[in-house]
Amino acid sequence: MRSCFCSLRNKQPCHSPFGAGEVDSQEMPEEREVYQEETLVNHDLVKRWAYATLVWLTLYPIVGVILSIKFHHPNFLNEISWFSFGRLRPVHVNGVIFGAFSTGFIALLYYFVPRICGVRLYKEQWGYLTFWLWNAAILLGSLTLMAGFNKGIEAGEYPVWVGVLIMIVLVMTTLQVYGTVFRRRERRVYVALWYAMAALIWTAMNYPLGNFILPFWINGVNSAALHGLYLHYVVGLWITPAGLALIYFFLPSSVRNPLYSHKLSLIGFWSIAFLYPFLGIHHYLYSPIAEWTQTVAIAYGILLIIPVWTVTTNFFGTMLGKWHLLAGKRSYDYAAKFLILGAVNYFVGCFQGSVEALRRMQQLTHFNDFTISHSHMTVFGTFVIWVTGGLYYIWPRVTGRELWSWRLASWHFWLVLFGGGMMGVILAAMGFIQGAMLEYGVNFTDSVVEMKPWWEARTLSGMAMDVGMALFFYNLWRSARDGAPIETTPVSPRPTAEARAPMHASGPLERPSAIILIAGVAFFLLAIAIQWLMPIALESNYELPVRTVQGIQILPTDYTEQEKLGRKVYIREGCWYCHSQYVRPVTGEDNRWGPVSQAGEYTYDIPHLFGTRRIGPDLFRVGRKYGDDWHVAHHWEPRAVVSDSIMPSFRWLFNPADANGIPQMSEEGKALIAYLQRLGTQIGDWREEFLPISVNAGTALDPKREVFEIGKRVYARRCIGCHGEKGDGNGPSARFLDPKPRDFTRGIFKFRSTGGGENTLPLDADLYRTVTHGLWGTAMPAWHEISELERASVVQYIKIFSDRWKNEAVPPPITIPPEPPADSASVDRGRAVYAEAGCLGCHGPQGKGDGPLAPILRDVWGNPVRPANFTLPAGAPGGVKLGHDARHLFTVVMTGVGGTPMEAFSKRLTPEQVWDVVYFVRSLYLQAREEFLEKRRVGASAQTARR
C-alpha cells in the first residue's frame, strides 16, 4: 500500500484524500514521491480504537431496543431502578453519541489525518492514554447514569468528573490533530481536515457549556435558550462536521474516484459553519423564549438545506462512473455501500430537520416521534453508518487481513437498510398521526394507545438493525483472526486521471487559521451573543414577574427544600425525558392542560426542564390536578390507575408496607410529589377560571345498548382502577386513596341538584358535571379531554351498579332563584347565619375545616371525612371539590353532600339566607386569595427580587 504527496514542482494540488492515501497507480502523478503507509499510520493504535467502537456500536443500540420494548411493555426489566426507562434513556443517547459515533470518529481520525498530512500523528503515544481515558469515561458514565447521577441537561447528563475526562481527551485529540496539520508535508489542506479541525474546536468550546455551566449557573428560560444551542451544537457542530470529514475521505478512497467538486466542498463547509451555530432555539418554538430569537433559528434552519444539497451533490457526483462498485463484495465496496446509504439518509434526515423548523410543522410534530425519526435518520442512519463504512475500509489495512465473509457483510447492509428505513418511516408516520389526533382534541392517553402497534413495529425494526450490527462485529473479529492475508506490495505507478474540477491556488478560506478563527471561534461566539446574550440584555420576555389569570402581576417564589429534593428526584429518575414542562399557545394546549407558560415561572429552575418529548402528558400545570394519594398510587403501579398508561412503576421510591399492608412512600417519593404539586402554581389559583371544566349543565342520553357499550369501554379504561370492576370502590389502586373512591353500588353521590334530602339520586347532568370537572384535592381528575359522548355514556353505565336507579325515581332539581347583589351587608348576614346554623362546628369560625367536630366525622361507609376548608385554592387537599362559584355553593348548601354529615339546609334556611351564607363563604376564599396576592404582588420589592 502506498501514500503519495503532491509534487511541489508542478504546483498542481491534490484534489482528493488520495493526495496522501491509496489509489490505483494510474491516478498518481509520476512526479510524486511515494512513501510506505506503515510509516505514517499507527495500525495498533487505530485497531484498539476500532475494537472499542465495535463494542459500543453493538452495545448501545441494544440498549435502544430495550427502551423500545418498554414503550409497549412498560415493566420490562423494571424491577430495579438501574434498568428503568428514565435511567437507560440517557445511557442509550449518550452511548450512541459519545460511544458508538465519537469513538469511531477518533479511531478513523487517527487513520486519515496522518495520510492526508503526510506525517505521523503528532504526540502519537497520547493516543494510548486517550484510549483508556475515553472508554473509561464512556463506561463509567453509563454506569453512573444507571445509578441515578444525572445533571438534567440532555446530551450533558454525565457527572462532572466524567465530563472532565471527556474534555481532557477532546483537548488532547485536538492538539494531536492541529499539531499534525501544522507539521504536514502536504501544502494543501484537504476538505476532510477542514471538517475535522472545525468539529474539534467547536466541541472544545461547546462541551464545557453543556457540562460545566448550564447545569449549575444558568436559570429559567435563559437555561432553555442556551441548552437549545448546546444540544444542537452537539449534533450540528460535532457529529455533523466529524461525520462529513469521514465521508469526504473514505468515499473517494473506497470508490477510487477523485472528489467531484472542490467548489461545492468549499460552499458546503462555510455554509455549515455560518448556519449551524444559529439553529439551536428552533427546538423550543412557541416557548417563553424571546420570539425574535425563535424566528432567527427558523430562518437559519430553512437555509440549512443549502449545505445539505451541496454536500450530497458532491457525494453523488463522486460516484459517477463507479456505481457498479455498490454490487461488489470487497471490503471497500461495502465501505462505499454504507457511505452512500448514509448520504441518502443525510439528505432525507436533514430535509426533515429544515421542515421541522417551520412553525406550522412544530405545532403538529414537536414533542412526538417525528422528532425521533429525524434524530435516528441523522445520528444513526447517517453518521454512525459513515463510521461503519470507514471501519469496513480500514479493517484490512490495519489488520493485514481481507474481509472474512462478504455474505455477513451483505446481511449487515440489508438489515441496517431495512431496519433503519422502516424505523424512519414508522416514526415519521407516528408523528403525523399523533399530532393530528391532538390537534383535533383527542384525549392524550388515547393518542398513546394509537401509537402502541407502531411502537411494536419500531421495536422489530430496531432488532433488525441490532442483529446487523452484531453480524458486523462478528465479521470484523473473524476477519482479523481468520481472514486471508492481504498483499502489501506496492503497485506500479500509472498515469493519473484528471480531476473533474481541479483546485487552483490555495484560497484564504482553506487555511487552518481561517478554520480556527472564523469558522471555529467567531461564528460560535456570534451565535451565543445573538441567541443568548442579546435577549438577556434586552430583557425580552425574561422579566421575573408573572401575570395571574385575573391580570395581576405577582412575583414567583423559590422552591421549598422538600420541593428542591423532589426536583432532583424528578431529574434522577428521568421523568423529564417523557414529560415536557411548557404549555404552548397552539393546538389547544391551553384547553388541554391550562394557561400558556410564562417566562417568569421558570425563574428558579436550574437547569430548565422544558423537555423535548411527550411520551406522557405535559406536566407544567399538573400541580393540584390530582390529590397526593393519586400520585402515590400512580407511582406504585401506573396501570392500576390508568389502564393504558405506559409509565413504569417506581417502587424503589417506597418503603415497606405499613400494618395495613399498604406500601408507604419514602421521603424522596414524598418530595417528588411535593414538586409535582408545585408545578404550574406560580401564577396563583388558575383552576377556578379554567373554562374547559366549568359546566353548568350536562348531557343526558337515552340508555340504549350502544350507549352502555361505549360507557362500559370508558369505565374499563378510565374508572376501574379506582372504583373497581364491580363499582364498589375497591379498585386495585383504592388502598392508596383517601378519601376512598365512590361506591356506586349504594347509589349515593356527593353532589346533586335534586331536592328531597342529602342522599337523593342525582340528575344525569349532575354526574356529567362531576365527570367533566373532577373533584379537586382527590384522586378524581377532570375528564374534560374525552368526548361529550364518552362522558355521557359512562354516566349511564355506572347506574348498572345500583338497584336504586331501577327502584327509585330521580327527584326534580331544586329551583335556584336569581342571584342577588353581593355587598358587605350580605357577607355580615351570612356570617351570622353561618354561626346560627352550626356550620362552624364542622368548618370552623374561619371556614378552614377545623371545627370541634371535624376530627370525629365519618361518612356512611365509616371512613373519616374532613369538612371543606373554604380558604384553600382550587385543587389543594381539603379544599372545596367543585369550586367557589356562587351557584354551586348555593346548590350544595340546599341539597347537602351525599353520604356525609353535611345535611341539606333547604328546610332550615330560606333561599335569601343561603345566598348570604354563600357570599360569606366566598368572602373567606377571596380574602385568602387577596392575602396571597398581596404577599407576591409586584411593587417596590419586585426590583430587589430580580436577578
N, C-alpha and C positions, 0 to 999 in steps of 0.2 A: 504494500500500500504506500501511497506517496502523498506528500504535501508539496504544494508549489507556491511560488510567490511571484507577484507581478514584477516584471523587469523594469528597472529604472531607466534603461537605455531607450526603450521605445515610448516611454511616457504614457502608455495605454493602460489605464487602471483596470483591475479585475472587476467584473460585473456579476459576481455570484459568490457564494461561500466556497466555490471551487478555487478561489484565489489562495486558499490555504487548506483545501480539502481534496478528497479523492474524486477524480473524474476519469472518463475514458481518455486515453492518451491523446486522441485526436483533438481534444478540446483544450490542450495545454499549449501555450506559446513555447516554441523551441528555445527562446532566449531565457526562459525561466530556469532558475537553479532549483533542483529538486532535493528535498530532504526526506529522510525516513520519518514516517508518522510517529513511530515509537519514541523518537527523541523529543516529541512535543507533548503528547498526552500521557498522563499517568493512568494507565489502564487499571491498576489495582485500586486506586482511589475512586475512579469513576464506577468501577464494578461494585464497590462497597455501597456507595450511594444508590446505585441502581437496585441492588438487592433490597435495601431499606424501602425504596419506592415500591417495589413489588409487594412487600409485606403490607404497607399502608394501602396500596391500591386494592388489595384483596380484603383487608380487614374493615375499612371504614364504609365501603358500600354494603357489606353485610350488616353493619350497624344500621344503615339506612333501611334495609329490608325489615329488620326487627321493628324499627319505628313505624314502617308502613303497615305491618301486621297489627300494630297497636291501634290503628285507626278503625279497624273492623273487629278486633278482639282486644278491647282496652286493657284487660287484666293479664294479657300475655306477658310473662316474665316480670310481673309487677309485685311479687311477694316481698321483695326488699327494695329499699329506696334507690339503691345504686342502679337498678335497671328500669326505673320509671321513665316515662316519656320525657319529662322535663329535665332529667339528668342526662339521658342519652342523646337528646337532640343536639345540644352544643358539641357533644363528642363527635357526632357524625359531621356536622357542618365544619367545625374547626379541623377535624381529621382530614376531610377532603381538601380543604383549602391549604392547610399547612403540612399535612402528611402526604396525601396522595399526589397533589399537584406540586407544591413548593419543593418537596424533597426531590421529586423527579426533575424539576427545573434546575435545581442546583447540580444534580448529577449530570445532566446534559450540558449545563453551563461549563462545568469542568472539562467537558469533552470539546465543545466547539470553540470556546474562547481561545485556547492555545492554537487551534488550527487556523482560525481566521487571522490571528495576530502574528503567527509565525514564530512564536517564542513559547517556552514553557510557562506555566501558570506562575504568577508572582506569589511568593511565600507558599509554595505548593504544600509544604508539610502542615500548614494550618488546616488544610482540608481534612486531615485525620482528626484533629481536635474538634473542628466544627461538626464533623460527622457524629461524634459521640455526644456533644452538647445538644445538637439539633434533635436527634432522635430520642435522647433522654427527655428533652423538653416536651416533645410530642406525646411520648408515653406517659410521663408524669402528669402532663396537662390533662390528658384524657382521664386518668385515674382520679385526679383532684376534682374534675367536673362531676364524675360519677359520685364522689364523696360529698358533693354539695358546695364546693367552693366556686362561686360564680359571681363575677363583678357586675353583671347586669347590662353589659354592652355587647350587642350582637357582633360576632366575629372578634370580640375582645374579651371573652369570658375567662380565659386562663388567669390563674392567680398572678400577682405581680412578679413573683420570683421566677415563674415560668416565662413571663413576658421578658424579663431581663435576660434569660438565657437565649431566647429567640432573637432579641435585639443584638446581643453580642455576636451571634452567628451572622446576622444580616450585615452588621458593620464589618466584620472580618471578611465576609464574602465580597462585600462592596470594595474593600481595599484590595483584595486579590484581583478582582476584575479590572478596576481602574489602574492598578499597578501594572497589570499585563498590557492594557491598552496603551498606556503611556510609554511602555518599553517595546511596543510592537515593531516588527520589521516590515510590515506592510504599510505603505504610505496612506492608503485609503482606509476608511472605517466602514466596513460593510454594514448594511441595514440591520442585520440581526444584532449587532453590537449596539446600535442606537437604542433599540428597544430594551436590551438587557441593562445597559447603563442607566437609562431613564427609570426602568422599573425599580432598580436598586436605590437610586437617590430619592425617588418619590416615597418608597416604603420606609426609608430611613427617617423621613420627616413625618410620615403618616402614622406609623406604628406606635410611637410614643403618645400621639394624640389620643388614640383609642384605648390604650392600655394603662397609661400613667396619669393622664389629665382628666379625661371625660368621666371616669367612674368616681372621681373624688372631688373635683373642683368646680364643675360647671353645672348650673341648676336649670330646672324648668325647660321652657321652650328653647332656650339657648343650648341646653344639652341636646335636645332633639335635633336642632338645626346642625349642630356640629357633628352629631352622630350620623346624620344623613350623609354628611360629607365623608366621614371616616369609612362608613360601611361601603359607600360607592367607590371610594378610593381603593379599598382592598381589592375590589373586583376590577375597577377601571384603570387603576394606576399601579397595580401589582400583577394580578392574574392576567389581565389582557395584554400589556406590553411584554410580560415574560412569555406568555404563550405565543405571541406573534414573533418574538425572537426565535422560538423553536421552529416554527413552520418556515420562516424566512431562510433558515439554514438548511433544515432537513428535507424540505420539499424539493428544491433544486438538486440537492445532493442525491436523493433517492431516485429521481427520475432522469438524472444525468442531463439536465437541461439548464441553460442559463436563466436567471431571473427575467421575467417578461419585460418589466419597465422600471428603470431607476426613478423616473419622474413620479410614477404612481406611488412608489415606496416613500418618496420624499413627501408627497402630499398626504399620504396616509399617516405617516408618523407625526408631522407637525399639526395636522388637524386633530388627531387624538390628544396630543399634548396640550392643545389650546382648548378643546371642547370638554374633555372628560372631567377636568377639575371643577366645572361649574354645574354638574348634574345632580349632586347628592340630595338636594332638598326635594327632588321630584318623588322621593319615597313618601313624602308627607304632605301631599296636596290636600287641600281643604282642612288642614290642621290649623292651630292657632299661630303658627309661624307666619311672619310677615308675608303678605300675599305677593308683593312685588318680587321677593326672592324666589317664590314658587314659580312665577312667570319666567324669570331668568332661567331657572332649571328646565322648564318646559321647552323654551326656545333652543337651548343647547342640546336637549335630548333629541329634538327633531333633527337638528343639524348633524347629529352624530351619525346619521345614515351616510354622510359623505365619506368618512374614513372606512366605514364598513364596506360600502360598494367599491371603494378604491382598492382596498387590500384584497378583497375576494376576486376582483377583476385581475389583479396581479397574480394571484394564485392559479386561477383557471387559465390565464394566459401562459403561465409557466408550463402547464400541462400540454400545450399544443404539440401535436405530433407524438405524444407519449401516453395517450390514454390507454393504449393497449397494455401498458405495464400493470394496469389495475387487474388484469387477468393472470398476472404472473404468480409464481409460487416461491420466489426467493424472499429473503428477509427484507431487502429494501423495497420489494414490490408491496409487501404488507405494510411497510412504513408509509409508502405512498397512499395506499388504500385508507389507512386511518387518518392521515393528514388531510386528504381530500374530504373524507367524511366529516372531519372536524370543521373544515372550511364551509361545507354546506350548512352544518348546524350553526356555525358562527353567523352566517348570513341570515338564517331564519330567526335565530335567537335574538340577534341584535335588532332585527326589524320588529320583533315583539317588544323589545325594550323601548324603541323610539315611539311606537304606537301607544305603549303603556304610559308614556309620559303625558299624553293628552288628557285634559281634564275629564272629558266625557268617558274615556276608557277607564280612568281611575274610579269614576263613580261606579262603574259596572264590575270591574275586575280587581280592584285593590282589596287586599286582605284575604283573597281566596286563592285557589290553586292555579289560576292563570299566572300569577307571580312566580309560583314554584315551577311551572312549566318553563318560564323564561330562565330561571336560575339553573335548572337541570340542562336545558339546551345549551347554555353558555359554559357554566363552570365545569360540568362533567362532559356534556355532549361535545364540547369544543376543546377546552383547554386540557382536561385530563386525557382526552383522546389524542391530542397532539403530543402529550408526554408519552403515551403508548406508542405512537408512531416513531417518536425519537428513540425509544428503547429498542424497537424492532431494528432500527437502522444500526445502532451502535453495538448491539449484542454480539454479533460475530466478530466485530473489530476489537472489542475489549476482552472477549473470552477466547478468541482464536478458533472458534468452532461455528460451523454452519447451524442453521435452524434445524432442530431435531425433527419436527413434524409440521409440514405445511397444512395437513388436514386439521390439526388442532388450531393452527392459526386461522384457518378458514372458519372453523366453528366459532372461534373467538370473535371474528369480524361480524359474522352474521347474527350471532346472539346479541352483540352490542348494538348492531344496526337495528335489529328488530325490537329489542327491549327498550333502547333509548328512544327510538322513533315513536313506539307505542306510548311510552310514558309522556313524551312531549305532547302528543295529540290528545291523550286522555286528560292530562292535567289542564290543558288549554280549554278543552270542551267543558270540563267540570267548572272552570272559572266562569264561562259564559252562562252556563245553566244556573249555577247558584246565584250569580249576580242578577240575572233576570228574575229569578224567584223572589229575591229580597226586594228588588225594585217594585215588584207588584204586591208587596206587603205580606208575603208568606211568612209564617212563623219561622224563626231562625232554626229551631230544632228540626222542623220539617225539611228545611233545606239540607241539614246534615244527613237526615235519613236518606234523602235522594242521592247523596254522594256515596253512600256505602258500597254499592256494587262497583262504582267507578274506582273506589279505593282498593277493592279486591283485585280489579284488573291491573291497577298500578303496582300492587304487590307482585303479581305474576311477571309483569314486565321488568321490575327490579330484580327478581330472581334470575331472569334470563341474562341480564347484564352481569350479575354476580357470578353466575356459572361461567360466563365468558371470561371474566377476569381471573377466576380460579384456573381455567384452562391456560390462560396466558402465563400465569405464574409457573404452572407445572411445565409448560412447554419450554420456557426460557431456562428453568432449572435443569431439565433434561438436556437441553441444548448445550449448556455449559459443561455437563458431565459426559454426555454420550454423543454429542453432535460430531459430524465429520470435521477434521481439522481443515482450516481454510488455507488457501495459497497466499503466501505473503511476498512472493517475488514481484518486484516492480514490473509493470508492463512497459512496453516500448512507447516512446513518445510518438504522437501522431498530430497532424495539424489540428488546430483549434477551430471550431465552428464559430462564426462571428455572432456576437450577442445581438439580440433583436433590437435593443435600444442601448447602445454602449454609452457609458458615462464619459463625461469630458472632465474638465478641470474641477478639482475639489472646490465645492462651494462652502461658504461660511456656516450654513445650516447643517453641514455634515460633520463639523468638528466637535470633538469631545467637550470643549469649553462651552460651545453653544448648547449642547445637550444638557450639560450640568447646570449652567446658569440660567438659561432662558426656559427650555422645556422643563427642566427639573425643578429649579427653585422659584423662578419668577412667576410662572403660571400658577404654581401651587399656592404661593403666598397671596397672589392676586385673588384667587378664588376664595381663600379664607377671609380676606379682607371684605370682599363684596357680599359673601353669603353669611358671614357671622359677625364681623366687627362693625360693619356699617349699620345693620339693623339694631345692634346694641346702642351705637352712638346716636341713632335717630330715634330710639325708643319706640320703634314701630311695633305696636301691639304687645310690648313686653312690660307694660305697667303692672305694678303689683296689685292694685285694687281689682275686684271683680264686681259684676252687677247682678243683683238678685232678679228674680222674675218680676218683682214689682218695680224694677228700675233703680233701686237704691245701690249706691256704691259702698262696698264694705271691704275690709281687709281680710285676706285669708290668714289662717293661723298654722303654726307648725304642728307636726305630728306629736302625739304623746310618746313617752318612752315605750309603752306597750305597742303602739301602732308602728313605731320605728322598727321594733323587733319583728312585728308581723310583716313589714315590708321586706325585711331581709329574708324571712322565710319564703315569701312570695317569689323573690328573685332566685333563691336557692333551689326551690322546687320547680323552677322553670314555668310558672304559671303564665308569665308574660310571652311565652312562645305561642300560646294558644289564644290568649285574650288580649285584645287591644285595649287602650285606655284613651281614646278620644272619639267624641261623637261629632260626626261631620254634618254640615248643613245640606246634605244631599240624600237622595234615595229614601227619604222618610225616616232617617235615623233618629231625628228628634222626636218623632212619634213612637218609634220603637223603644228607645232607651231613655230619652229625656233631653233636657236642653243642650244645645250645642256647647262644646267645650270652650272655655275662655283661657287666655294665656296666663292670667294671674293665678288660676287654680293649680298650676304646676310649680309655683314659686319655690316650694320646699322639697321638690323632687330631685334628688341626686342619686343615681342618674335618672333621666326620664324613663318612662315605661310606656311610650306610645304604642309600641308593638308593630309588627308587620304582617301578622296573620290573625284570622278569626276562625280558628278551628272550633272554638267555643264563642259565646256571645261577648260583645264588648262589656267591660266591667266598670267603665268610668262613672256610671250613675247607679251602680249596684248597691251603694250604701243605703241601708234601711228598706231595701226592696223585700228582703226576706228577714225572718227572725233569726237570731243566733242559732236556735235549735235546728233550723232548716240547714244551715251551713254545716253544723256538726254531723247531721245525718248524711248530707251530701258528700262530705269528705270521707266518711266511713265506707259508704257504698253508693256511688252516684246513681246507679241504675235502680236502686231501691226507691229513689226519689223521682228521677226522670228516666223512664224505662229506655228511652232512645239515646241517652247520654253516651258519649264515647270518652268521657273523662275517666282517668284512672282513679282508683281509691288511694287514699293517703293514710293508711292505717299506722304507719310509723309516727304519725302525729298524735297518737292516742296512748294513754296509759292503760294498765289492766282494768278490767271491768270492776264496777263497784259491787256492793252487796246485792243489788238487784239484777246483776248480770249485764249492766249497760256500760259499754266502754266509755271512758272519760277522756276528754281531750287534754293533752299536755299543755304546759304553759306556752310553748311555741305555737301549738294549734289555736289556743285562745287568742294569742297575739295576732295570728293570721286573720282570724275572724274579725277582730277589732279593726285591723287595717282595711279589710273589705267593707266593713260598715262605715268607714270614714270616707270612702271614695265617693266623689260627686256631691258632697255635702258642704263644700266651701261656699257655695252661693246661697246657703240657707235652705229653708223649707220650701222646696220647689214642688213637691208632690201634691200639695194642696191645690196647686194651679195646673196640674198636669191633665190636660183636656182629654186625651185618649181613654182615661179610666173614669172620667166623670160622666155618668149616665143617670138621668132622672127617670128614665122609662126603659123597660126591657122588651124583649121579643118573645112572643108565645107561638108555639107550633102545635098543630094537631098531633096527637100521639099515634102516628101511623107507624107501620113496621119499618119503613125506610128511615124514619127519624130515630127509632130505637136502635137500629143498626149503626147509624152514624154516632149516636150517643154512646153506644157500647164501645166502639173503637176509640172514641175520645177518652172515655173513662179509663180504658185499659192503658192508654199511653200517658195520660196526664194525671190521673187521680188515684190509681190503685196503690201506688207506693205509700200513700199516707192513709187513705180511707179503707183500703183493703179490698180484697176480691168480693167479699160479702157486704161491703158498705158499712161495716161495723166499727170503723175507725181503728182497726188493728192491722194496718198495712205493715210491710217489712221495715219501714222507717219510723213507725209510730212510737216505738220505745224511746226514741231520742227526743220526741217533740213535747213541748209544754207551752201553751195548752195543747191537750190531746186533739187529734183530728175529730171532726164531727162524725158521730154515729148516726148514719142515715136510717138505720132500722127503727129508731124511735120516732122518726118524723118530726123532730124538734129542731128548729132553726133559730139562730140568734136574731137576725134582723128581718123584720117583716113590716109591711104597711097595712096588714089586716088587723081589724079590731077584734074584741071579744076576749082578750086576755093575752098573757105573755107567751103562751105555748100554742097558739093557733097556727094552722098551716099557712105558709106564705103564698103569695102570688108567684106565677112564673116570672113576672117582671122583677120581683124581689130577689129570686135566686139568680136570675140573669145578671142583675147588678152586682151581686156578691162575686160571681164568677169573673165578671169583667174587671171589677175594681180590686178584688183581693181583700184580705183582712190584714191591715197594717200591723206590724210587730209580731206576726205569727208566721207559720210555715205556708200559709195560703197566699200565693202570689197573685198578681193581676194577670188575667189571661186575655187581655185586650188584643194580643197579637193573633190569636186564632180567629177564624171567621165567625161571623154572627150565626151562621147556620150551625157550626160546631158547638158554640156556646149554648144556643137554644136547644140543641139536640141532647146535650149532656144533662141539661136541666130536666128534660123529660125522662131520661134514663134513670137518674138517681131516685125517681119516685118508685121504682120497682122494689126497692129495698124495704119499704114500709107499707103495711096494710092501711095505714091512716088515709092514704090517698084514695083507697077504694071505699073506705067506710065513712069518711067524713067529707063534708063539703068545705070548700075554701071560702072563708068569710069575705065579705066585700072590704075593700080598703077604707081606711079612715078618710075623713074629709079634712084637708089641710086648708084652713082659711088663709086669706091674703096676709102676707107678712106685714105687720105694722112697722112704722118707722122706729128705728133704734135710737135711743138717747140715753143720757146719764140717768135719767129718772127710771127708765125701764130696767137698766142694769141694777140700780139700787133696789127696785121692787123685786127683781129676780133674786138678788142676794137674800132678801128676807124670805121669799118663798122657798128657796133652796134650803134654808135652815129649818123652816117650819115643817117642810115635807120630809125631813130626816135624811136628806141627801148627804149631809156632811158626816153622818155616821159611817158611811162606806167610803165616800170620795174625799172626805176631809174638808176643813174650812176653806182651804185654798185650792181645792179641786185637784190635789196631787195624788189621789188614790190611797191616802194614808189615814183614813178614818179609823176610829177604835174598833170597828167591826171587821175591817179589811183582813186581818190575819186568819179569821175563822170561817170565812165564806167558802162555800162549796157549791158546785153545780149539781144537777140532778143525777150525775153519774158518780158523785162523791169526790170529784177531783177539785183541788184547790183552785180558786178563781180570784183574780185580783181586780178590784174596781179600776176603771179607767182613770188615768192621770190626764186631765184636760189641758195641762200646760205644755205637754211634750209635742215636739214636731212630728209630722207625718212619718210613720214607719218606725218610730222609736218604741222599744219594748215597753209595754204597759200603757201606751197611749190609746187614743181612740182608734177604732178599726176601720171606719168608713169616712172619716173626715170631719171637719168642723163646720161644714156648711149648715145654714140655719134650718133648711127643710129636713135634712137628715136628722139633726138633733131633735127637732120637734117630733118627728116620727118615732124616734127611739124613746123619748120620754112618754109619749102617748101609748105606745104598744109594748114597751119593755124589751128586755133581751131574753129571748127564749132559752130555757134550760139553766138560767142563772137566777140569783136572788134579786136581780133588777126587775122590779114589778112594773106593770102597766099603770100609768098615772092618769089614764083617760077618765077614770071615775072619781079621782080625788082632786084633780086640778081642772080649772077651766082652760080653754084654749089661750085666753089672754095671759093667764098665769104661766102657762107652758112657754109662751113666747118670751116672757120676761126671764124665765129660767134659762132659756136658750141664749138670750143676749148676755146674761151673766156668765154662763159657761164660756161663751165665745170671748168675752172680755178677758177671762183668765188666760186663754190661749194667746190673744192678741197682745196682752201685756207682756207675757213671757217672750213672745217673738220680738216685741219692740225693745225689751231689755237686751236680748241677744244682738239685735242690730245696732243698738246704741254702743255696745261694747266694741263693735267692729266697724262702726260707721267711719267712712273716710273723713278725716278732719285734720287737726294740727298734728296728731300722732302719725298720720299716714306718711308724712315726709320723712320722719325719723325711722319709720319701719322699712322704707325702701332700701334696696341694696344698691 
